[in-house]
Amino acid sequence: MALKLPLHSEIRGLSLFDPTRGSFHHQRSGGIISRKERRRSCFRGACCSLQQAPPPAWPGRAVAEEGRRTWEGPKPISIVGSTGSIGTQTLDIVAEHPDKFRVVALAAGSNVTLLADQVKTFKPQLVAVRNESLVDELKEALRDLDYKPEIIPGEQGVIEVARHPEAVSVVTGIVGCAGLKPTVAAIEAGKDIALANKETLIAGGPFVLPLAQKHQVKILPADSEHSAIFQCIQGLPEGALRRIILTASGGAFRDWPVEKLKEVKVADALKHPNWNMGKKITVDSATLFNKGLEVIEAHYLYGADYNDIEIVIHPQSIIHSMIETQDSSVLAQLGWPDMRLPILYTMSWPERVYCSEITWPRLDLCKLGSLTFKAPDNVKYPSMDLAYSAGRAGGTMTGVLSAANEKAVELFIDEKISYLDIFKVVELTCDAHRKDLVTSPSLEEIIHYDLWARKFAASVQLTTGLSPVPV
């Protein structure tokens, strides 16, 4: 049952969850699994047909309808998670383009010092701090302000920021399932979503997508890869999308031999070659779980079959992703590694906003020199097959995969498990969930199994590194 990744020899195989057989099965591998081989090994009984799956956010094309909501002056936005990486970069954009955007509401977790500075700069009408014990500290930091925003503590405050009546668009930058309820509240209030919270689709896709369709809300992807795909499908005719190609940097270990992975330390995994990101996403880039999760997001965003979503290693991170059309043309979006560009496009779509060359360096292909690509090694990155398998199982399995990975990465960063144990913990958690899989979950069920997966992953006791055994 277990995914056996020997710590003292080369990785020779991997286990894949097969809902049609009710277990994970072991697949031998001596290297790269080709696209055709992956198709043969896919679990077709678990594949979700597009007729049965929730409606995609963008069915392979993006067209701005006439009569969309308009507003006077700068576009009013709310930011959920304003002190995180996505939130701070969003505010950089607002500061650069005050004629295009204005902030009406901000929500943060516990960084009161930064939140107070943001309030003083952007003067939102409403502010929320999720950690209720810090409300008095925030009020004290804002005591000398002539203008006083409304402050609502706790989760309810975050929800009120997400559905602020003046906001046209909500940037969702909270990590984890904590971002689900505010996103749902924003959708129910008719707000377009600038989506940076992965759990909204990976865990919540079966519930969130029908809700967005019901309220005629647009979900605009802020991830660099999904923004690239979104930009490439602009104006495509119906049925033109043939294939999605997700590019991956390969992370910290793209040039490491497989047998050396048993020696990985936390500091090694946190050395991303291209991007400056938080610890969790940097480790995900090393394991390639980030790309596996993006495969699931691509399925939900664009309605592509899992057989038509591929991953390619692109070390330079200049091509952020590509699409192939029915006539075999390949369209790509290129740019320097800078998250502000995809965030900006989610905020301005369908418009394009002029950016200064000083703060937004333009891409110089001659200076760059060359772009290279290679197929990902499924033996080095077992995460890919785990993600494809979870995606085909659908329902609550994808949320369990994501939550288990988040917990496993936390355990790794805290040096409680080894790098290779991340894959083991995730696989065992998914395998344990198969008996309780819910194919069309409610929001409550999604949140329940997210919490369950974290608890189960934390309870896994690893023996000598050969196989995980639940406590």
C-alpha positions in Angstrom: 0.0 0.0 0.0 2.7 2.4 0.9 4.8 4.5 -1.4 8.2 3.0 -0.8 11.0 5.5 -1.3 14.2 3.9 0.0 16.5 6.3 1.8 19.6 4.3 1.0 19.2 3.5 -2.7 17.8 4.9 -5.9 14.0 5.5 -6.0 12.7 2.7 -8.2 9.0 3.0 -8.2 6.0 4.8 -6.9 2.5 3.9 -5.7 -0.5 5.5 -7.3 -4.0 5.8 -5.8 -6.5 3.9 -8.0 -10.1 4.5 -6.9 -11.3 1.8 -9.4 -9.3 -0.8 -7.4 -9.8 0.8 -4.0 -6.1 1.1 -3.3 -2.8 2.5 -4.3 -0.9 0.3 -6.7 2.9 0.2 -7.2 4.2 1.3 -10.6 7.7 0.4 -11.6 9.7 3.2 -13.3 13.2 3.6 -14.5 12.9 7.2 -15.4 10.6 9.6 -17.1 7.0 8.4 -17.8 5.9 9.7 -21.2 2.6 11.4 -21.9 1.4 8.3 -23.7 2.5 6.0 -20.9 0.9 8.2 -18.3 -2.4 7.9 -20.3 -2.2 4.2 -20.2 -1.5 4.1 -16.5 -4.3 6.6 -15.7 -7.3 5.5 -13.8 -10.0 6.1 -16.4 -12.7 4.8 -14.0 -11.9 7.8 -11.8 -11.8 10.4 -14.5 -14.4 13.1 -14.2 -16.2 13.7 -17.5 -16.8 17.4 -18.2 -20.6 16.7 -18.2 -20.4 15.4 -14.6 -17.7 17.8 -13.3 -18.6 21.2 -12.0 -18.7 23.9 -14.7 -15.2 25.3 -15.4 -14.5 28.9 -14.6 -13.4 29.4 -18.2 -14.4 26.8 -20.7 -11.2 26.9 -22.7 -11.8 30.5 -23.8 -12.1 34.0 -22.3 -14.4 36.6 -23.6 -15.5 39.8 -21.8 -19.2 40.1 -22.1 -20.9 43.3 -22.9 -22.7 45.1 -20.1 -20.3 44.1 -17.3 -20.5 46.1 -14.1 -18.9 49.5 -14.3 -17.9 52.1 -11.7 -16.8 55.7 -11.5 -13.1 56.5 -10.9 -10.5 54.0 -9.7 -11.8 50.4 -9.4 -12.7 49.6 -5.8 -11.1 46.5 -4.4 -10.9 44.5 -1.2 -7.9 42.5 -0.2 -8.1 39.4 2.0 -4.7 38.7 3.3 -3.2 42.1 2.9 0.0 41.6 4.9 1.0 38.4 3.0 3.1 38.2 -0.2 0.1 38.5 -2.5 -1.5 41.3 -0.5 1.6 43.4 -0.3 2.3 43.1 -4.0 -1.3 44.0 -4.7 -0.9 47.1 -2.7 2.3 47.9 -4.6 0.2 47.9 -7.7 -2.4 50.2 -6.1 0.3 52.6 -5.0 1.7 52.6 -8.6 -1.7 53.1 -10.2 -3.9 55.2 -7.8 -5.8 56.4 -10.9 -6.8 52.8 -11.7 -7.5 51.2 -8.3 -8.5 52.1 -4.7 -8.7 50.0 -1.6 -12.0 49.9 0.3 -11.3 47.1 2.7 -8.3 45.2 4.1 -8.1 42.0 6.1 -5.0 40.5 7.8 -4.1 37.7 10.2 -1.8 38.9 12.9 0.7 41.3 11.5 -0.8 44.4 13.1 2.2 46.6 12.6 2.2 46.2 8.8 -1.6 46.3 8.7 -1.6 49.7 10.5 0.9 51.1 8.0 -1.3 49.9 5.2 -4.4 51.5 6.7 -2.5 54.8 7.1 -1.4 54.7 3.4 -4.5 53.4 1.7 -7.3 54.6 4.0 -9.8 51.7 3.6 -13.3 52.0 5.0 -13.2 48.6 6.7 -10.4 46.7 8.4 -10.4 43.2 9.8 -7.8 41.4 11.9 -8.4 37.7 12.2 -6.6 37.3 15.5 -9.2 38.9 17.7 -6.7 39.4 20.6 -4.8 42.0 18.6 -7.7 44.3 17.9 -6.8 46.7 20.8 -3.2 46.8 19.5 -4.4 47.8 16.1 -6.7 50.5 17.5 -3.8 51.9 19.5 -1.6 51.9 16.4 -4.4 53.9 14.6 -5.2 56.2 17.5 -3.7 59.4 16.1 -5.4 59.1 12.7 -7.9 61.8 11.9 -9.9 59.3 9.8 -11.0 56.1 11.6 -11.9 53.0 9.6 -14.4 50.5 10.9 -12.7 47.5 12.6 -14.3 44.1 12.8 -12.3 41.3 14.5 -12.1 37.6 13.8 -13.3 35.4 10.9 -16.5 37.5 10.6 -14.4 40.6 10.0 -12.6 38.8 7.2 -15.9 37.8 5.6 -17.2 41.4 5.8 -14.1 42.6 4.1 -14.6 40.0 1.3 -18.2 41.1 0.7 -17.8 44.9 1.3 -20.6 46.5 -0.6 -18.4 48.9 -2.6 -15.9 46.4 -3.7 -16.1 45.2 -7.3 -13.2 42.7 -7.0 -11.7 40.8 -4.1 -8.1 39.7 -4.0 -7.9 36.5 -2.0 -4.4 36.0 -0.6 -5.1 34.0 2.5 -3.3 30.6 2.5 -5.2 27.4 3.2 -8.9 26.6 3.8 -9.1 29.8 5.9 -9.6 31.5 2.6 -12.6 29.4 1.5 -15.3 31.1 3.6 -14.4 34.7 2.7 -14.2 33.7 -1.0 -17.6 32.0 -0.8 -19.0 35.2 0.9 -17.5 37.4 -1.8 -19.0 35.2 -4.6 -22.5 35.2 -2.9 -22.2 39.0 -2.8 -21.5 39.1 -6.6 -17.8 40.1 -6.4 -15.3 39.0 -9.0 -12.4 37.0 -7.5 -8.8 37.7 -8.1 -7.8 34.2 -7.0 -4.5 33.6 -5.2 -5.9 31.1 -2.7 -5.3 27.6 -4.1 -7.8 25.8 -1.8 -10.6 27.7 -3.4 -10.4 25.4 -6.4 -8.3 22.5 -5.3 -10.4 21.7 -2.2 -13.5 23.8 -3.0 -13.9 23.5 -6.8 -16.9 21.1 -6.7 -18.8 23.6 -4.5 -17.3 27.0 -5.5 -17.6 26.7 -9.3 -21.4 26.0 -9.4 -21.8 28.9 -6.9 -19.7 31.3 -9.1 -21.8 30.3 -12.2 -25.0 30.9 -10.2 -24.0 34.4 -9.2 -22.3 35.2 -12.6 -19.0 35.9 -10.9 -15.7 35.7 -12.7 -12.8 33.8 -11.1 -9.5 35.4 -12.4 -6.3 33.5 -11.6 -3.4 35.3 -10.0 -0.9 32.5 -10.1 1.7 33.2 -12.8 1.0 29.9 -14.6 -2.7 30.1 -14.6 -2.6 33.8 -15.5 -0.4 32.8 -18.5 -3.0 30.3 -19.6 -5.8 32.8 -19.1 -3.9 35.4 -21.2 -3.4 32.8 -23.9 -7.0 31.8 -24.2 -8.3 35.4 -24.7 -10.5 35.5 -27.8 -10.2 31.8 -28.6 -13.2 30.4 -30.5 -15.3 27.8 -28.7 -13.6 24.4 -28.7 -10.2 25.7 -29.8 -8.2 24.6 -26.8 -6.4 21.3 -27.3 -3.8 21.1 -24.5 -2.5 23.0 -21.5 1.3 23.0 -20.9 2.3 24.1 -17.4 5.9 25.2 -17.0 7.9 24.4 -13.9 11.3 25.7 -12.8 12.1 22.3 -11.3 12.8 23.8 -7.9 15.9 23.4 -5.8 16.6 19.8 -6.8 16.1 19.9 -10.6 19.9 19.2 -11.1 20.2 16.7 -8.2 20.5 13.0 -9.0 17.7 11.0 -7.5 19.9 9.0 -5.2 21.0 12.2 -3.5 17.5 13.2 -2.4 17.9 11.1 0.8 20.4 13.7 2.0 18.2 16.7 1.5 18.1 19.2 4.4 15.5 22.0 5.0 18.0 24.7 4.0 18.6 22.9 0.7 14.8 22.8 -0.1 14.5 26.5 0.6 17.0 27.6 -2.1 14.7 28.3 -5.0 16.8 29.1 -8.2 14.4 31.8 -9.6 11.6 33.0 -7.3 11.6 34.6 -3.9 8.7 33.0 -2.1 7.6 31.8 1.3 8.9 28.6 2.8 5.9 26.4 2.1 5.6 27.2 -1.6 9.4 27.0 -2.0 9.4 23.4 -0.7 6.4 22.7 -2.9 8.4 23.8 -5.8 11.2 21.5 -4.8 8.8 18.5 -4.6 6.8 19.7 -7.6 3.7 19.4 -5.5 3.0 23.0 -6.5 2.8 21.9 -10.2 0.6 18.9 -9.3 -1.8 21.2 -7.5 -1.8 23.5 -10.5 -2.8 20.6 -12.7 -5.9 20.2 -10.6 -6.5 24.0 -10.7 -6.2 24.0 -14.5 -8.8 21.2 -14.8 -11.2 23.3 -12.7 -10.4 26.6 -14.3 -10.4 25.6 -17.9 -12.3 22.4 -18.1 -9.4 20.5 -19.6 -9.2 16.7 -19.3 -6.3 15.5 -17.1 -4.9 13.7 -20.2 -4.6 17.1 -21.8 -2.7 18.9 -19.1 1.1 18.4 -19.1 4.1 19.6 -17.1 7.4 20.6 -18.6 10.5 21.8 -16.8 11.6 25.2 -17.9 14.6 26.3 -15.8 14.5 30.0 -16.8 10.9 30.6 -15.6 10.4 33.1 -18.5 7.6 31.2 -20.3 5.0 31.0 -17.5 2.8 28.5 -19.3 1.5 27.6 -22.8 -1.6 26.3 -24.6 -1.9 24.3 -27.8 -4.8 24.9 -30.0 -6.7 22.4 -32.2 -4.5 23.2 -35.2 -1.3 22.5 -33.2 -0.4 26.2 -32.8 1.3 26.8 -29.4 0.7 30.1 -27.6 2.8 31.2 -24.7 3.0 34.1 -22.2 6.5 35.4 -21.3 7.9 37.7 -18.7 10.4 38.1 -16.0 9.6 36.2 -12.8 7.4 38.8 -11.1 4.1 38.0 -9.4 2.9 41.6 -9.8 2.1 41.1 -13.5 -0.4 38.2 -13.0 -1.9 40.0 -10.0 -2.3 43.2 -12.1 -4.0 41.4 -14.9 -6.6 39.9 -12.5 -7.3 43.4 -11.3 -7.5 45.1 -14.7 -9.0 42.4 -16.9 -10.1 42.8 -19.7 -8.1 46.0 -19.8 -4.3 46.3 -20.0 -2.6 48.9 -17.7 0.5 50.7 -18.8 3.5 50.1 -16.5 6.6 52.1 -16.0 9.9 50.6 -17.4 11.6 51.6 -14.1 9.5 49.5 -11.7 8.3 47.0 -14.3 11.4 45.9 -16.3 10.5 44.9 -19.9 11.6 41.5 -21.2 14.7 41.6 -23.4 15.0 38.2 -25.2 18.4 39.1 -26.6 19.7 39.7 -23.2 18.2 36.5 -22.0 19.9 34.5 -24.7 18.1 31.1 -24.6 15.2 29.1 -23.2 15.4 25.4 -22.4 12.9 22.6 -21.6 12.9 19.1 -20.5 10.4 16.4 -19.4 9.9 16.1 -15.6 11.2 12.9 -14.0 8.3 11.1 -12.4 10.7 9.1 -10.2 12.3 12.3 -8.8 8.9 13.9 -8.5 6.3 11.3 -7.3 4.0 14.3 -6.5 2.9 14.5 -10.1 1.3 11.1 -10.2 -0.2 11.5 -6.8 -1.8 14.8 -7.9 -3.1 13.4 -11.2 -4.6 10.4 -9.4 -6.3 12.6 -6.8 -7.6 14.9 -9.5 -9.2 12.0 -11.3 -10.7 10.8 -8.1 -12.2 14.3 -7.7 -14.5 15.4 -4.9 -12.9 15.7 -1.5 -9.7 13.8 -2.6 -8.0 16.9 -4.0 -8.6 18.9 -0.9 -7.2 16.0 1.2 -4.1 15.8 -1.0 -3.5 19.6 -0.6 -4.1 19.6 3.2 -1.9 16.5 3.7 0.9 18.1 1.7 0.6 21.3 3.6 0.9 19.5 6.9 3.8 17.3 5.6 5.7 20.3 4.5 5.2 21.9 7.9 6.6 18.7 9.5 9.6 18.7 7.2 10.4 22.4 7.8 10.2 21.7 11.6 12.6 18.8 10.9 10.2 16.2 12.2 10.2 14.1 9.0 12.7 13.8 6.1 12.2 15.3 2.6 11.2 11.9 1.1 8.7 11.4 3.9 6.6 14.2 2.5 5.5 12.0 -0.4 4.8 9.1 2.0 2.7 11.1 4.4 0.6 12.5 1.5 0.0 9.2 -0.1 -1.0 7.4 3.1 -3.4 10.2 3.9 -5.1 10.0 0.5 -5.3 6.2 0.7 -7.0 6.4 4.2 -9.5 8.9 2.8 -10.7 6.8 -0.2 -13.4 5.0 1.9 -14.9 8.4 2.9 -14.5 10.1 -0.5 -17.4 12.6 -1.2 -17.8 13.3 -4.9 -20.1 16.3 -4.6 -19.2 17.8 -1.2 -20.8 20.7 0.6 -18.7 23.5 2.0 -18.9 22.0 5.4 -17.7 18.6 4.1 -14.8 20.3 2.3 -13.7 22.0 5.5 -14.2 18.9 7.6 -12.0 16.7 5.4 -9.4 19.4 5.2 -9.1 19.4 9.0 -9.2 15.6 9.0 -6.4 15.3 6.5 -4.2 17.7 8.5 -4.8 15.7 11.7 -4.2 12.3 10.0 -1.0 13.5 8.3 0.3 14.8 11.7 -0.5 11.4 13.3 1.5 9.4 10.8 4.4 7.7 12.5 7.3 6.9 10.1 9.5 3.9 11.0 12.9 3.5 9.4 12.0 5.4 6.4 10.6 2.4 4.5 6.9 2.8 5.1 4.7 5.1 7.1 2.5 3.6 9.8 -0.5 5.5 11.2 -0.6 5.9 15.0 
